[in-house]
């Protein structure tokens, strides 16, 4: 039993080492104003909450790649999820086809631990018209194609602009 306490104490002491570096703050507009955030077989309000929660977790995961104390502020101004909702008999289904590619527009800023703005943009407009031509890696995650679009932009554009090489 004494060994278990020592291991637990070691994890508690080491925990700050594994704390997230950067953080993300996400703002949303009215989901009914976005181009396509329609649920298939789900209540609209709960679907919108699930979309917001899923994307906020993803933005937070991306922000963990920023240095400690940095804040990634995002306001999503337009969202068009991959696929399109169509009637399939008695149910509505989100059909994923190449012609229904993901799009997202947002504004952002990145601040350091002192609150100084390091980079910002009034409008970022992303779309991936070849989203189904790429190899799908990893597990089948909700909003996979939309999140991949954000991840690619974050790694190619934002990280090089903020993190010194």
Order of alpha helices (4+ residues) and beta strands (2+ residues): alpha-beta-alpha-beta-beta-beta-beta-beta-alpha-alpha
